[in-house]
Amino acid sequence: MDMYRTPDTLVIHPSILYFGTPVVLITTRNVDGSTNITPMSSAWALADRVVIGLSGGGQGLANLLREGECVLNLAGEDMHEAVERLAPTSGRNPLPAWKREHGYRHEADKFALAGLHAQPSLTVAAPRIAECPLQLEAVLVQSTFRSLEAWRDDADGFSILELEVLHVHAHADIVVPATQHIDPVRYAPLFYLFRHYVGRGAALGKTFKAQV
Ligand SMILES: Cc1cc2nc3c(=O)[nH]c(=O)nc-3n(C[C@H](O)[C@H](O)[C@H](O)COP(=O)(O)O)c2cc1C
């Protein structure tokens, strides 16, 4: 006899739906040639594309729409303090009113603030972040914009952007020697889970399509 007991469930109304995605630090070039860093986590990959979601009113979004390119720097789990130093800031000046009201401040030099280091990219004007174990140079393929006046945190709406990845840079110590594969045991990304930072935990197994 099947002894499975259906779990109790509740219908809830959470203020956010950040169910756990990797933290990405997007580097983009500002109008004056300096670099902005945008911490974000609404991102997923399929083939050579990465789809991201960015709130309106951000400096990174404006830079990405203007320049059509960026670097997606995947943060490691040892980088959560650096990410959190960037969290209450924006490269935009002046800030949108809703961001000021939520405690954000303008920050022009996010590399210095976070203690991170820039490394030149191959084709994208913005540099990579040397500390990030994976760095994806990408160009913008298409974007959509949605205005959501009723959504508390998104007074400027948001954009969904499709990016094509041109170059993948990986720290040598997370690449399986003499292959093109990331070592899933050594790569330890930082995740953003309902506004908390969490690490990866132990590897549990692999799919039938895994090549290493
Ligand atoms: C861990 C983390 C994840 C975030 N995820 C997103 C996201 O997916 N999309 C977004 O628009 N903002 C996200 N944010 C908020 C932006 O970082 C914030 O709006 C910031 O001010 C943008 O900087 P910028 O204006 O210089 O681009 C996230 C922040 C943190 C700390």
The ligand as a MOL file (V3000), in Angstrom:
LIG
                    3D

  0  0  0     0  0            999 V3000
M  V30 BEGIN CTAB
M  V30 COUNTS 31 33 0 0 0
M  V30 BEGIN ATOM
M  V30 1 C 21.5950 40.0180 -4.4800 0
M  V30 2 C 20.8300 41.0620 -5.2390 0
M  V30 3 C 20.0050 40.6740 -6.2800 0
M  V30 4 C 19.3060 41.6350 -7.0180 0
M  V30 5 N 18.5710 41.2410 -8.0810 0
M  V30 6 C 18.0340 42.1710 -8.8920 0
M  V30 7 C 17.4060 41.7790 -10.1040 0
M  V30 8 O 17.3650 40.5970 -10.4580 0
M  V30 9 N 16.9020 42.7680 -10.8970 0
M  V30 10 C 16.9860 44.0850 -10.5500 0
M  V30 11 O 16.5280 44.9370 -11.3010 0
M  V30 12 N 17.5740 44.4800 -9.4060 0
M  V30 13 C 18.1150 43.5560 -8.5750 0
M  V30 14 N 18.7460 43.9540 -7.4410 0
M  V30 15 C 18.7050 45.3780 -7.0720 0
M  V30 16 C 19.7540 46.2280 -7.8310 0
M  V30 17 O 21.0480 45.8040 -7.4990 0
M  V30 18 C 19.5720 47.7070 -7.4670 0
M  V30 19 O 18.4130 48.1780 -8.1000 0
M  V30 20 C 20.7500 48.5920 -7.7960 0
M  V30 21 O 20.5150 49.8740 -7.3030 0
M  V30 22 C 21.0250 48.6750 -9.2850 0
M  V30 23 O 22.2260 49.3830 -9.4740 0
M  V30 24 P 22.4140 50.3600 -10.7220 0
M  V30 25 O 21.3090 51.3960 -10.6610 0
M  V30 26 O 23.7690 50.9930 -10.5050 0
M  V30 27 O 22.3370 49.5250 -11.9520 0
M  V30 28 C 19.4190 43.0070 -6.6720 0
M  V30 29 C 20.2340 43.3890 -5.6070 0
M  V30 30 C 20.9430 42.4250 -4.9030 0
M  V30 31 C 21.8320 42.8680 -3.7670 0
M  V30 END ATOM
M  V30 BEGIN BOND
M  V30 1 1 1 2
M  V30 2 1 2 3
M  V30 3 2 2 30
M  V30 4 2 3 4
M  V30 5 1 4 5
M  V30 6 1 4 28
M  V30 7 2 5 6
M  V30 8 1 6 7
M  V30 9 1 6 13
M  V30 10 2 7 8
M  V30 11 1 7 9
M  V30 12 1 9 10
M  V30 13 2 10 11
M  V30 14 1 10 12
M  V30 15 2 12 13
M  V30 16 1 13 14
M  V30 17 1 14 15
M  V30 18 1 14 28
M  V30 19 1 15 16
M  V30 20 1 16 17
M  V30 21 1 16 18
M  V30 22 1 18 19
M  V30 23 1 18 20
M  V30 24 1 20 21
M  V30 25 1 20 22
M  V30 26 1 22 23
M  V30 27 1 23 24
M  V30 28 2 24 25
M  V30 29 1 24 26
M  V30 30 1 24 27
M  V30 31 2 28 29
M  V30 32 1 29 30
M  V30 33 1 30 31
M  V30 END BOND
M  V30 END CTAB
M  END
